């Protein structure tokens, strides 16, 4: 039985979400990657609240850089916002995407910003 790309990603995402749960002390870093940009947010699943959000569409992100470099900047911006809210440790939810390229760059940027996975 074969799945479409979206069906395969959905199946992987549900498997990840069974295991990865965000708490107020250790929120979940959720990633969404589109063809043009990348978005990420810190989520407290117990209360159903988004604690911080960053995107490649933000003003602080360089529009001249390529998408991988933009992803790294987005990770750093999110780490700054998390530090402002006294969040240091998180769990990473790659949302069914491979840990490669832009998703990996975002995670590295967040680590450089001071977040602990």
N, C-alpha and C positions, 0 to 999 in steps of 0.2 A: 504494500500500500504506500503510495507516494503522497507527500504533502506539498502544497505550494510553499513559497518562501515565507509568506505571512503565517501560514498554518504551522510550519515548523518552528518559527520564532515564537508564536503564541504558546505552543506546547512547552518549549524550553522555558519561557517566561513564567508559566504557571508552576513549573517544577522548582524554579529558583524562589518564587514567592512563598512556596510552602515552607522553605527553610529559613529565608531571610526576613526578619521582622524588626521594625524600628521601634525604639522606646524613647521616652523623653531624654534619657541620659545618653543613649547611643542610637541616634536616628538613622534611617535608611537613606542612602544617596542613590536616587533613582535617575537613570539616564534615558533621554529620548534623542535619537539621532535621525534627522531628516536629511534629504539630499543637499539642502542649502545651509542648515545650521545645526547646532546641538543645544539641548536644554537639559538642565539638571536641577534637582530640588532635594532638600533634606526633609524627610517625612517622619512624623511621629505617628506610627500606625495605631497605637493604643488609644489616642485621642482623635485620630483622623485629621491631623493638622499639618500643613506645610510650614516648616520653620524658616527656611531660606530658599531662595530661587536665584538662578543665574542662567544666562543665555548668551549665545553668540550675537544676538541682536542688541545687547546692552551697549550703552555709549562708550564704556571703558574698553571695549574689545576692538582691536585694530581691524579695520576693514581691508587693509592692504595685505595682511598676512594670509597664508593659505589656511585651509580648514583645520588641519592638524594643529598648527600653531594657535589658531583661535580657540580650539578645544582646550589646550593647555592653559591659556589665559582665563577661560571660563572656570576651570578647576581652581585656579588661584583666587579668582574673585569670590567663588563660593566659599573657599576656605577662610577668606577674610570676614565674610558675613557670618560664618559659623563661629569664628573666634570672638566676634562682637557679642554673640549670644552665649558665650562660655561653653561651646561645644568643641570637644577635642577628639573624641573617638566616634567612629561611624561604622556602619556596615554597608558594603557596596552592592548595589543591585544593577547589573549590567543590562537588564530587561531583555534577555535573549540574544543580544548582540555578542559577537565574538570579542574577546578581550584582546583587541588588536587595533592599530590605527588610531582613530579619533577617540574611541572609548578609553583606550590605554593612555593616550595623551591627557585626557581629562583627569583620569585617576592619578597620573604622575604630577599634574599641576596641583591637584588637591593635596597630595602628599608634600610637595614643596611648600605649599602654603601653611603646613603644620598639622593637617588632619592625620589621624592614626586609623588605619583600617584594621 
